[in-house]
Amino acid sequence: MRESSRSIENDTGAGTILAFGVIIMILGIFAASSFFSLHLLANTRAQATTEAIALAATDALRGVSSGYPCIVAKDIATNSQLVLERCRIVGFEVFIETSSESFGIVHKARARAGP
């Protein structure tokens, strides 16, 4: 059998390498969970804003506030940094679809408001 030219006589520094590995693993898990939570937060904000847009458009449709429903919806969506994908009026109901992009992920939201 052939013996290696260098042999390890002690394990000094092994704990440091292990600690660095654990720290890197924890940082990776933290980064992934932060990205996931930011995605959920952006999706929740888009949905809540879309519901508010639908309510404002319904108020304009019923005459509670001034303006045309879809124009009101587009103005609010633009001010909220959302893209108004669709505004549809059926009877006294308003259907709104919006989208937004954050970190390269497109978030879509839908809402309906009416009696």
N, C-alpha and C positions, 0 to 999 in steps of 0.2 A: 504494500500500500504506500501511496505517496502522501507525504505530510505536507501541509501548506507551509509556505515560507514565513507567513505571519500568523501568529496565534493571538487570540484575545485572552489577555490575562485577567482583566477585570471589566466590569460593566459600568464604569464611571460615565455619566452623561446619558445613559439609557432612559432615565426618568425624564430628562429634559426633552428628549425626542418624543417620548410618549405624551408629555404635557403639551408640546406643540401640536401634535396630531389631534389630541382631544380638543384643543382650542380651535383649530382649523375646522374640525367637524362641527363644533357648536356654532361657530360663525356662519358656516354653510347652512345649517338648519335655521338659524336666525334670519339669514338673507332670504331663504325660500319662504319662510312663514311671513316675513314682511311683505314680500312681493304678492303673496296670496291674499293677505289682508288688505293691501292697497287695491287689489283687483275687486274684492268684495265691497270695499268702501265706495269705489267709483261706480260700481253697478248699483248699489243702494241709492247713492245720490242721484244717478240718472233716473232711476225709477221714481223717486220721490218728486223730482223736478218735473218729470213728465206728467205725473198725476196732478201737480199744481197747474201745469199748463192746460191740461184738459178741463180742470175746474174753471180757470179763467176764460177759456174759450166758450164754455157752456154759459157762463155769466154774460158774455158778449152776445151769445145767441139768444138768450132770453131777454136781453135788453137791460139787465141789471147794470152793466157797464157799457161804455161806448166802444165802437169799433166793430169790424168784421171778425168773426171767430178765428178764422185761419190766419189772418194778418196779426191778430193779437197773439196767437200761439207762436207764430214765427218770430215776432219781436221778443217775446219772453224766452224762447229757446235760444235765440242769438245772444241775448244778454246773459244767459246762463251757460254759454259756451257749449250748447248742444246743436245738433243739426236736425232740423225738422224734416223727417223723411216723408211723412204722410199726415195729412189732416183731412178727415172725412166727416161729413155731417149727414146723419141719417135721422130724419124727423127732428126730435129735440135732443138727440144724443150726439156727442162729439167723440170721435176716435182719433187718437194721436199716437204716432210712432216717431221716436227720436233715436239718435245714435250719437255717440261720442267716442273719442279715441284717447287712450292713455297708455303709455309705455308700449305702444304698438298693438294693443288689444282693443278691438272695437266692442263697445258696450251698446246694446240695443235695449230699448224700453218701450212698452206699450201701455196705454191707459185709455179708459173709457169713462166719460162723465155724462150724466143726464138724469132725467127723472126716474 
